[in-house]
Amino acid sequence: MKKINCMILGAAALLLCCCVGAPDVNTSAYVPKSKAFTPGKILLDNNGRHVNAHGAGFLYDNGRYYMFGEHKVGGTLGNKSIVGVHCYSSEDLYNWRDEGIVLEMSRDPESPIVIGTIIERPKVIFNQKTGKYVMWFHMESRAGPRAKSTNIDDIIAEKPSYKTAKAGLAVADKVDGPYKFVGAYRLNAGKYPMGDESRMKQSREKLDKEYPNWRKMQFKPSDKNKDDIYKDASFLKYFEEGQFLRDMTLFVDDDLKAYLICASEDNATLHINELSDDYQSLTGHFARVFPLEFNEAPAVFKRDGKYFMLSSHCTGWAPNPLRVAVSDSIYGPWKPLGDRTRGFNVSESDRKVNPVLNKQYWRDAADSQTKDTFKSQSTYVIKVNGKKDAFIYVGDRWTPRDAIDGRYIFLPIEWDCDGLPVIRWYGLWDLSIFDKKQK
Ligand code: DGJ
């Protein structure tokens, strides 16, 4: 009897482990090769651990894809950076080899990337002129009176702030690092967006005369319908100290010019910044996109001379509907295309109408809801090597209460008959989808 009870308990424990997932435990010495994407499920690396690279960026280099992302620890502590930037590599995008931590958080309390500060959304590009791998990321360093203690435990316990809002830069000689931290910067202090200088100067005069407290103005999405002076004030507030960088991505164009695209102005406006020839600084050429429309999580890709940008609304870690925009130039004007996800939205009343369908059907149905980008937030669009017009949406399904358990949503970007992208839910799919004739 005792033996049977033990067996039942053992089986129950095993089942629980399989269902809940134990992301940071080495579960198996042998990891079977995967031949498909299973969005939202545990993504095992070659050691049998859940891939730990959130807010990721991807780089195709010498026949392999590299994935760089935020290494998260368990619990809410994982919303700060304790370990660093984690890198994985793959030759087929399904199976990922752990390449280790390529940018480590520092134990030096004076370092801008001391353990317990924040590194988010790292992206890496290769510079052909210098032969260097260049990583940019969003970082939040310690600030103000909080930043006094030199004890690492105190630093880790500090309440995170998203107010320092800087661009971090690190550089490596090899794709898998180590990346050396170079610096942390606010952007474009004392500089105007391209073509906006004279209007901004007039706005500044008007603000000083008519809105004495304009520097303290806080903006919200509905302000975009007010007088244009609000849009300029949102930028001018940070003119002297330099502009914010929060969620960000990098994009390298066909002519090898690269751009740092980021949520700026307290997330109110996206900025598109041209990078210097070595990709390690900004040229000062930049444009503002969608002022006061509050976009996060930008990801840019290009097809047939047209630029596409994915982004999200600003709802913290919670998902929201995808935003897609198109432009003939990287600097805009960008035309909003709305939410181009497709799936089925299931309500409780649908369930009652169709009770015979199986549980897996309902699980897929819930995952495929389009009103929240399949419960994910964009982080990157991968261009698939060797296949025409093949792009993959990559999003994060964040789990802020247990950050390490965050899941990855890889979905194919398909092309509709109007030549515009659509993203549909597939619970199981592979790259052969790109070989089928698209509409
Ligand atoms: C949403 C952003 O997209 C994430 O990268 C992260 O910064 C969270 N906000 C923090 O709340």
Residues whose N, C-alpha, C, O or C-beta is under 5 A from the ligand:
A	BS01	DGJ	E120 D247 E296 A297 G316 W317
